[in-house]
Amino acid sequence: MENSSLFNNVYNPDVLSCIANLSNDEVFTPPELANKILDMLPQELFENPDTTFLDPCCKSGVFLREIAKRLIKGLEQQIPDLEKRLEHIFLKQLFGIAITELTSLLSRRSVYCSKFPSSEFSAYQFPEDKPQGNIIYQRIKHTWSAGKCIYCGASKSEYDRGADLETHAYQFIHNLDVKKLFNMKFDVIIGNPPYQLSDGGGTGSSAMPIYHKFIQQAKKLNPRYLTMIVPSRWFTGGKGLDDFRDEMLHDEHIREIHDFGNANDCFPGVAIEGGVCYFLWNREQKGLCKVYSHSQNKITAMSERPLLEKGADVFIIILS
């Protein structure tokens, strides 16, 4: 009896909430935050066996893992047999592109319960011709011109590396035809992309932002829904973000934006100048956007309005 009580009360943290971040540029998403982002989506998506999901910037695999949990519950009536349900979900609904070899292993371990999806220890055993499952990683190289990558702007002096080091040439934004890669369309694209790379001119806010390239590439795939969490610095533009800012502020398909002036409210222990935000883009609806301001786990303000007020060139966030 005592042992049973001890077992039921023992502290058993989610390992994905305990992982140290790679850097301020490649930040792991806590499970609680991932679920808040998933809550923005229509929940009937998780009751549809045809809904497909893509995380194009897998780090811990938390988004795909939490989506899997919702699908396992949501499809219980349609696919009562658990093994068949898992097979269907992992084989036909969840897809990811990892940002490094290390995060590919971590993501597969989180989602499939095994780093090796073709092994007998995987929650669903993929066929031998798919040893990576549906969470893929391929080391690729930057394409240099005048000392910088033509796709992401990375500095050749910083990232022209040997085979034993990561190139940080992220597959999703480096001349990749994702439609051919998976041979399918995606209903939902979701993720927390890398934020910036060194362009040889500095670090922090002075480095070259790249998160907007993931958003732009995702839009090219024309999903039904797109949601990502990124630095809020795009609100004001600057260093490579002016065109992206203009594009976002004129996009009436953005239905929600949640802004956090202090990035610690989302990513404990991480300093990101200007804070972070996540948004929901809906291909099939457009109109006014609900803009939420958050501070210390509370909503401090909400307004429903155009992102760009008529006749103005300023995006105003109301803090309280």
TORFISE-80281 format. One line per 3 residues: number of its first residue (from 0); their letters; for each residue x, y negated, z negated of C-alpha. Coordinates in Angstrom, 1 decimal, decimal comma. Layout:
NUM) A) X:Y:Z ~ ... $
// end
This chain:
0) MEN) 0,0:0,0:0,0 ~ 2,8:-2,4:-0,9 ~ 4,6:-1,5:2,3 $
3) SSL) 1,5:-2,2:4,4 ~ 1,0:-5,6:2,7 ~ 4,7:-6,5:3,4 $
6) FNN) 4,3:-5,5:7,0 ~ 1,2:-7,6:7,5 ~ 2,8:-10,7:5,9 $
9) VYN) 6,3:-10,5:7,2 ~ 7,5:-13,5:9,3 ~ 7,6:-12,4:12,9 $
12) PDV) 8,4:-15,4:15,1 ~ 8,0:-15,5:18,8 ~ 11,5:-15,1:20,1 $
15) LSC) 10,9:-17,6:22,9 ~ 10,2:-20,3:20,3 ~ 13,6:-19,7:18,8 $
18) IAN) 15,9:-20,0:21,9 ~ 18,3:-22,8:22,0 ~ 18,0:-25,0:25,0 $
21) LSN) 20,5:-24,7:27,9 ~ 21,0:-28,5:27,9 ~ 19,0:-31,6:28,0 $
24) DEV) 18,7:-31,0:31,8 ~ 17,4:-27,4:31,6 ~ 15,0:-27,2:28,7 $
27) FTP) 13,2:-24,1:27,6 ~ 9,4:-24,5:27,2 ~ 8,1:-23,5:23,7 $
30) PEL) 5,1:-21,0:24,0 ~ 2,8:-23,4:22,2 ~ 3,5:-26,1:24,8 $
33) ANK) 3,1:-23,6:27,7 ~ -0,3:-22,8:26,4 ~ -1,4:-26,4:26,1 $
36) ILD) -0,4:-26,8:29,8 ~ -2,3:-23,6:30,7 ~ -5,4:-25,0:28,9 $
39) MLP) -5,7:-27,7:31,5 ~ -6,5:-25,1:34,2 ~ -10,0:-23,8:34,8 $
42) QEL) -10,1:-20,7:32,6 ~ -12,0:-18,7:35,1 ~ -8,8:-18,4:37,0 $
45) FEN) -7,7:-15,8:34,5 ~ -10,8:-13,8:35,1 ~ -10,2:-13,5:38,8 $
48) PDT) -8,1:-10,5:40,1 ~ -7,3:-12,5:43,2 ~ -5,7:-15,5:41,5 $
51) TFL) -2,0:-15,8:42,2 ~ 0,6:-17,7:40,1 ~ 4,1:-18,9:40,9 $
54) DPC) 6,7:-20,3:38,5 ~ 9,4:-21,6:40,9 ~ 11,9:-22,5:38,1 $
57) CKS) 11,8:-19,6:35,6 ~ 14,0:-20,0:32,5 ~ 12,5:-18,0:29,7 $
60) GVF) 9,6:-16,6:31,6 ~ 7,2:-18,1:29,1 ~ 4,6:-19,4:31,6 $
63) LRE) 4,3:-16,1:33,4 ~ 4,2:-14,2:30,0 ~ 1,4:-16,4:28,7 $
66) IAK) -0,5:-16,1:32,0 ~ -0,1:-12,3:31,8 ~ -1,7:-12,4:28,3 $
69) RLI) -4,6:-14,3:29,6 ~ -5,1:-12,1:32,6 ~ -4,8:-8,9:30,5 $
72) KGL) -7,8:-10,2:28,5 ~ -9,7:-11,9:31,3 ~ -9,6:-8,8:33,6 $
75) EQQ) -10,6:-6,3:31,0 ~ -14,1:-5,9:32,3 ~ -13,1:-5,7:36,0 $
78) IPD) -10,2:-3,4:35,4 ~ -10,9:-1,4:32,2 ~ -7,9:0,9:32,4 $
81) LEK) -4,9:-1,0:30,8 ~ -2,2:0,7:32,9 ~ -4,0:-0,1:36,2 $
84) RLE) -4,7:-3,6:34,9 ~ -1,0:-4,2:34,2 ~ 0,0:-2,8:37,6 $
87) HIF) -2,4:-5,1:39,3 ~ -1,3:-8,2:37,4 ~ 2,4:-7,7:37,7 $
90) LKQ) 2,4:-6,5:41,3 ~ -0,2:-8,8:42,8 ~ -0,7:-11,9:40,6 $
93) LFG) 2,5:-13,0:38,9 ~ 5,6:-14,4:40,8 ~ 8,7:-16,3:39,8 $
96) IAI) 12,0:-17,7:41,0 ~ 14,6:-17,9:38,4 ~ 17,1:-20,8:38,2 $
99) TEL) 20,2:-18,7:37,2 ~ 21,1:-15,1:36,9 ~ 21,0:-15,3:33,1 $
102) TSL) 17,4:-16,8:33,1 ~ 16,3:-14,1:35,7 ~ 17,2:-11,4:33,1 $
105) LSR) 15,6:-13,3:30,3 ~ 12,4:-14,0:32,3 ~ 12,1:-10,3:33,3 $
108) RSV) 12,6:-9,2:29,7 ~ 9,9:-11,6:28,6 ~ 7,4:-10,7:31,2 $
111) YCS) 8,0:-7,0:32,0 ~ 9,6:-6,1:28,6 ~ 12,7:-5,0:30,5 $
114) KFP) 15,5:-6,7:32,3 ~ 15,2:-4,0:34,9 ~ 11,6:-3,8:36,3 $
117) SSE) 12,3:-0,5:38,1 ~ 13,3:1,2:34,9 ~ 11,0:3,5:32,9 $
120) FSA) 11,1:0,9:30,1 ~ 9,3:-1,8:32,1 ~ 5,7:-2,5:31,2 $
123) YQF) 5,0:-1,8:34,9 ~ 7,6:0,3:36,7 ~ 8,3:-1,4:40,1 $
126) PED) 9,4:0,7:43,0 ~ 13,1:1,1:43,5 ~ 13,1:-1,1:46,5 $
129) KPQ) 12,0:-4,0:44,3 ~ 14,6:-3,9:41,5 ~ 14,0:-7,5:40,5 $
132) GNI) 10,2:-7,1:40,4 ~ 8,4:-10,3:41,4 ~ 10,8:-12,5:39,4 $
135) IYQ) 13,6:-13,0:41,9 ~ 17,0:-14,6:41,8 ~ 19,5:-15,1:44,6 $
138) RIK) 22,8:-17,0:44,3 ~ 23,0:-19,5:47,0 ~ 25,4:-22,4:47,9 $
141) HTW) 24,9:-26,1:48,3 ~ 25,1:-27,6:51,7 ~ 27,7:-30,3:51,6 $
144) SAG) 27,9:-33,6:53,6 ~ 30,0:-36,6:52,6 ~ 30,7:-35,0:49,2 $
147) KCI) 27,1:-34,3:48,2 ~ 24,5:-31,6:48,7 ~ 22,0:-32,6:51,4 $
150) YCG) 19,1:-30,9:49,5 ~ 19,6:-32,0:45,9 ~ 22,3:-34,6:45,9 $
153) ASK) 24,7:-32,7:43,6 ~ 28,4:-33,8:43,7 ~ 30,7:-31,4:45,6 $
156) SEY) 33,5:-32,2:43,0 ~ 31,2:-31,0:40,2 ~ 29,4:-28,0:41,8 $
159) DRG) 31,6:-26,5:44,5 ~ 32,5:-23,5:42,2 ~ 33,9:-20,1:42,3 $
162) ADL) 31,9:-16,9:42,3 ~ 32,1:-16,5:38,6 ~ 30,2:-19,7:37,8 $
165) ETH) 26,6:-20,7:38,5 ~ 26,2:-23,1:41,4 ~ 22,9:-24,7:40,2 $
168) AYQ) 21,8:-24,6:43,9 ~ 18,2:-23,9:43,0 ~ 16,6:-21,6:45,4 $
171) FIH) 13,2:-23,3:45,5 ~ 14,5:-26,7:46,8 ~ 17,4:-25,5:49,0 $
174) NLD) 16,0:-24,9:52,5 ~ 13,9:-22,0:51,3 ~ 10,8:-20,9:53,1 $
177) VKK) 8,8:-19,5:50,1 ~ 5,9:-18,5:52,3 ~ 8,2:-16,0:54,1 $
180) LFN) 9,9:-15,0:50,8 ~ 6,7:-13,7:49,2 ~ 4,5:-13,6:52,3 $
183) MKF) 1,5:-15,1:50,5 ~ -0,2:-18,2:49,3 ~ -0,4:-19,3:45,6 $
186) DVI) -3,4:-20,6:43,8 ~ -1,4:-22,0:40,9 ~ 2,2:-23,3:40,8 $
189) IGN) 3,4:-24,1:37,3 ~ 6,8:-24,7:35,7 ~ 9,3:-26,8:33,9 $
192) PPY) 12,0:-27,6:36,5 ~ 15,6:-28,6:35,9 ~ 15,7:-32,4:35,4 $
195) QLS) 18,9:-33,6:36,9 ~ 22,3:-32,8:38,3 ~ 25,6:-34,8:38,2 $
198) DGG) 26,1:-36,7:41,4 ~ 29,6:-37,8:40,3 ~ 28,4:-41,1:38,9 $
201) GTG) 27,4:-40,3:35,3 ~ 25,2:-38,3:33,0 ~ 21,9:-38,8:31,3 $
204) SSA) 19,5:-41,2:33,0 ~ 22,3:-42,2:35,4 ~ 22,6:-38,7:36,9 $
207) MPI) 20,7:-37,7:40,0 ~ 17,1:-36,6:39,2 ~ 15,9:-33,4:40,9 $
210) YHK) 12,7:-32,5:39,1 ~ 10,6:-34,5:41,7 ~ 12,0:-32,2:44,5 $
213) FIQ) 10,3:-29,2:42,8 ~ 7,0:-31,1:42,8 ~ 7,3:-32,1:46,4 $
216) QAK) 8,3:-28,6:47,5 ~ 5,4:-27,2:45,5 ~ 2,9:-29,5:47,2 $
219) KLN) 4,2:-28,3:50,6 ~ 2,9:-24,8:49,7 ~ -0,6:-26,4:49,2 $
222) PRY) -1,7:-24,5:46,0 ~ -5,1:-25,0:44,5 ~ -3,5:-26,3:41,3 $
225) LTM) -0,1:-27,7:40,5 ~ 1,2:-28,5:37,0 ~ 4,7:-29,2:35,8 $
228) IVP) 6,3:-30,8:32,8 ~ 9,0:-33,4:33,7 ~ 10,7:-36,5:32,4 $
231) SRW) 8,4:-39,6:32,4 ~ 11,1:-41,8:34,0 ~ 9,3:-41,5:37,3 $
234) FTG) 6,7:-43,9:36,0 ~ 9,1:-46,8:36,6 ~ 11,0:-45,3:39,6 $
237) GKG) 14,7:-46,1:40,1 ~ 17,6:-43,9:41,1 ~ 16,1:-41,8:43,9 $
240) LDD) 12,5:-41,9:42,4 ~ 11,0:-44,9:44,1 ~ 9,4:-43,0:47,0 $
243) FRD) 8,3:-40,2:44,7 ~ 6,7:-42,7:42,3 ~ 4,8:-44,4:45,1 $
246) EML) 3,6:-41,0:46,3 ~ 2,4:-39,9:42,9 ~ 0,7:-43,2:42,0 $
249) HDE) -1,3:-43,0:45,3 ~ -2,2:-39,4:44,9 ~ -5,9:-39,2:43,9 $
252) HIR) -5,6:-35,4:43,4 ~ -3,8:-35,9:40,1 ~ -6,6:-35,4:37,6 $
255) EIH) -4,7:-35,4:34,3 ~ -1,4:-36,8:32,9 ~ -0,3:-36,2:29,3 $
258) DFG) 2,5:-38,5:28,3 ~ 4,8:-38,1:25,3 ~ 7,0:-41,1:24,6 $
261) NAN) 9,2:-39,0:22,3 ~ 10,4:-35,8:24,0 ~ 10,8:-34,2:20,5 $
264) DCF) 7,0:-33,8:20,3 ~ 7,4:-31,3:23,1 ~ 11,0:-30,1:22,9 $
267) PGV) 12,2:-30,2:19,3 ~ 15,8:-31,4:19,1 ~ 16,0:-32,6:22,7 $
270) AIE) 16,6:-36,2:23,6 ~ 15,2:-37,3:26,9 ~ 15,2:-41,0:27,6 $
273) GGV) 11,7:-42,3:28,4 ~ 10,0:-39,1:27,1 ~ 8,2:-36,4:29,1 $
276) CYF) 4,9:-35,8:30,7 ~ 2,9:-33,0:32,2 ~ 0,1:-33,3:34,8 $
279) LWN) -2,6:-31,4:36,6 ~ -2,9:-31,7:40,4 ~ -6,1:-30,3:42,0 $
282) REQ) -6,1:-29,8:45,8 ~ -9,9:-29,6:46,0 ~ -10,8:-32,6:43,9 $
285) KGL) -9,8:-36,2:43,8 ~ -10,8:-39,3:41,9 ~ -9,9:-41,1:38,7 $
288) CKV) -7,1:-39,6:36,5 ~ -7,4:-39,0:32,8 ~ -4,3:-40,4:31,2 $
291) YSH) -3,5:-39,3:27,6 ~ -0,8:-40,7:25,4 ~ 0,5:-38,4:22,6 $
294) SQN) 2,5:-39,1:19,5 ~ 3,3:-36,7:16,6 ~ 1,0:-34,0:17,9 $
297) KIT) -2,0:-36,4:18,2 ~ -3,7:-38,1:21,1 ~ -3,2:-41,8:20,5 $
300) AMS) -5,0:-43,1:23,6 ~ -7,0:-41,9:26,6 ~ -8,2:-43,7:29,7 $
303) ERP) -9,8:-42,6:32,9 ~ -8,7:-44,7:35,8 ~ -6,7:-45,0:39,0 $
306) LLE) -3,0:-44,4:38,4 ~ -2,3:-47,6:40,3 ~ -4,6:-50,4:39,4 $
309) KGA) -5,9:-52,3:42,4 ~ -3,6:-55,1:43,5 ~ -0,9:-54,0:41,0 $
312) DVF) 2,4:-52,3:41,2 ~ 2,7:-51,3:37,6 ~ 1,7:-48,0:36,0 $
315) III) 0,6:-48,9:32,4 ~ 0,7:-46,3:29,6 ~ -1,4:-47,3:26,6 $
318) LS) 0,4:-46,1:23,5 ~ -2,3:-46,7:20,9 $
// end
